[in-house]
Amino acid sequence: MLATVEIDDSVRCKSPAGCECFFIRFGSRGIKVYMYVETRDRAYSNQVWLHSKGLAPRAYYKGEVLIRGYRGRDGDSTGYCYETELADVFDYNFHRSLMDHGDKTEESDEYIGRFNDGCEELSDDLCELGIHWVDDHEENVGFIDGRPVLIDTADRLRR
C-alpha cells in the first residue's frame, strides 16, 4: 500500500530529526521521512528484519510525503516514508529538568542509566546476530513494553 501524506515545511522543522530522516508522530504511530527512496527502503528492510528478531519497532506501510514550501522555497519536495510503531524514547527535556533540581540527581542518574543499559543490551544482541552497531547512543534506543529496541535503522548497521 502506498499512501501520500501532505505536510507544511513547518511540520518538518518542528519534528525530531537525525542525519537521515525526520519523525512525525501520527496518531498512535509515527512516520519516518527520508529524502531518498533508497535510504527509506534500506531503513525499512533493516527495521522489518530487526523487528522479526525483537530488536526494533514494527514497520508498517511505505509511502510518500509531499512537503509544501520545503526549506522556504516556493516549490514542494517529496519525502519517502514509512509508518512505524511508537517507542518510548530518551526525553532530554525530562532529563534536564531532573538535573536542574539538585535533590533529584538520583532519579536523573537512574533515567539515563536505563537508556545506557538499553544501548549495551542492544549492542550485545546485535553482536550475536553478526551486526556491528556503530551509532550506539540514547537517541537511537527506544523501549517497547520495557525492552530496548533500535529506532535508527538506516545506515549505521554493518553486517
C-alpha positions, 0 to 999 in steps of 0.5 A, a space after each residue: 500500500 502506498 499512501 501520500 501524506 501532505 505536510 507544511 515545511 513547518 511540520 518538518 522543522 518542528 519534528 525530531 530529526 537525525 542525519 537521515 530522516 525526520 519523525 512525525 508522530 501520527 496518531 498512535 504511530 509515527 512516520 519516518 521521512 527520508 529524502 531518498 527512496 533508497 535510504 527509506 527502503 534500506 531503513 525499512 528492510 533493516 527495521 522489518 528484519 530487526 523487528 522479526 528478531 525483537 530488536 526494533 519497532 514494527 514497520 508498517 506501510 511505505 509511502 510518500 510525503 509531499 512537503 509544501 514550501 520545503 526549506 522556504 522555497 516556493 516549490 514542494 519536495 517529496 519525502 519517502 516514508 514509512 509508518 512505524 510503531 511508537 517507542 518510548 524514547 530518551 526525553 532530554 527535556 525530562 532529563 534536564 529538568 531532573 538535573 536542574 533540581 539538585 535533590 533529584 540527581 538520583 532519579 536523573 542518574 537512574 533515567 539515563 542509566 536505563 537508556 545506557 543499559 538499553 544501548 549495551 543490551 542492544 549492542 550485545 544482541 546485535 553482536 550475536 546476530 553478526 551486526 556491528 552497531 556503530 551509532 550506539 547512543 540514547 537517541 537511537 534506543 527506544 523501549 517497547 513494553 520495557 525492552 530496548 529496541 533500535 529506532 535508527 535503522 538506516 545506515 549505521 548497521 554493518 553486517 
